[in-house]
């Protein structure tokens, strides 16, 4: 099943309710993604120590 969604001016996409339910995520939760063979896999993030999350956030900041 395919769905098409528009990327906002802030480069954001809203996760549809169906996807949120499938991933069992809600506001404030974290998700992870993995890129493999040209595909992106999205999963709910497990419990990650705060310092590891901060490192990931720091990597995403523009230099």
C-alpha atoms as one frame of an Amber mdcrd trajectory, in Angstrom:
protein
   0.000   0.000   0.000   1.429   3.388  -0.993   0.510   6.848   0.233   1.899
  10.190  -0.882   2.520  12.996   1.587   3.741  16.554   1.104   6.913  17.819
   2.766   6.338  21.135   4.568   8.402  24.288   4.116  10.308  23.191   7.237
  11.135  19.812   5.609   8.702  18.005   7.912   6.213  15.226   7.276   3.362
  14.391   9.639   3.154  10.709  10.485  -0.380   9.573   9.675  -2.397   8.131
  12.574  -2.222   4.673  10.992   1.596   4.801  10.997   1.705   6.186  14.554
  -0.503   3.327  15.709   1.603   0.733  13.894   4.832   2.090  15.408   3.111
   2.620  18.792   4.418   6.201  19.019   2.878   9.407  20.257   3.916  13.011
  20.803   7.289  13.213  22.525   8.453   9.744  21.493  11.518   9.227  19.336
  11.782   7.297  16.106  14.843   5.997  14.326  15.429   5.480  10.653  17.832
   3.321   8.721  18.740   3.783   5.074  19.496   0.567   3.239  19.604  -0.139
  -0.490  17.791   3.103  -1.302  14.970   2.441   1.171  14.243   4.110   4.484
  13.077   1.994   7.417  11.387   3.749  10.342  11.035   2.192  13.792  10.200
   3.339  17.289  13.366   4.171  19.200  14.042   2.007  22.218  15.336   3.332
  25.476  18.506   5.237  24.695  20.622   6.957  27.346  20.139  10.725  27.227
  23.796  11.406  26.363  23.465   9.185  23.271  20.364  11.095  22.140  22.212
  14.372  22.648  25.077  13.114  20.452  22.596  12.258  17.692  20.975  15.700
  17.949  24.374  17.415  17.837  25.263  15.538  14.637  22.132  16.898  12.950
  22.852  20.561  13.752  24.105  22.562  10.772  27.708  23.624  11.117
